Amino acid sequence: MDLELLNYDENDKSHRFIRKMVISAVSLVVFFLIWWNLALLLNNPAVPTPRETWDAMLYLFDKGDMVSGMTMWGHMSISLQRFIAGLLIALAVAVPMGLLLGYSNTINEFSSPTLEILRPIAPIAWAPIFLFTVGYVWGPILVVFVGIFFPMLTNTIFGVKKIEPNWVDASKTLGANKLQVFTKVMLPASVPYVMNGLRIGMGVGWMCIVASELYASFGGGVGYFISIQAQFGYWPNVFVGIVLIAILGLLTTGLSDYAYRTIVKRMGIE
């Protein structure tokens, strides 16, 4: 074998990809070894081994759980639907509002006191209120909305504030009115910041959907599934729910990271 093939080249895209995959694989192996040995050391039913969790996962996807009568496909579908609904509402509200607050200092100053009061409140604190007032369908959706809303709003406002004044002046010189400046200059220029807020918000959103479903006494969802299984002491099933949350969160945030890098690269920001 040519030893030159083993030399790592930082500038080679394939080398960087292989290096990343190898490090990720080693990291996962170490994680599962720690988990397995910890389960054996504790010898506690509340901490099953990866093998027990895997067997439970196969059964739950095929047969479903005895409590709710749903398979994991059903629980995952419900959580994803709620998450996506909350995400879309947050996009529809936070982006226009962020653009407006970034554009108008007067409106920003008027809104800031209220926003600063609401922003430090943990989204999950609203869960009991939303569940009681709007029910077990819209309650978790609104918790996700709150979780994603503030990161997106803050980043959008910051993106508008970072726009070069020369761009606005140039567009006005070319005859653009306020609406055209808003839609043709500020909106496109703030897109990378919106995407950054989106990827931060999506991570928060997954924590919110699961935590809000833990409050629900019915309605399905991965968080609901974890809560019910824990009550009956089906700990391998609980770990199945935890693993699936990690996988779903990884997939959604990975997609948002990819979209962010693609947009930033195409706009020549990085």
Helices and strands as residue ranges (DSSP letters): G 3-6, H 13-42, H 50-62, H 72-103, H 105-118, G 123-126, H 127-161, H 165-173, H 178-181, I 182-186, H 187-215, H 222-231, H 235-266
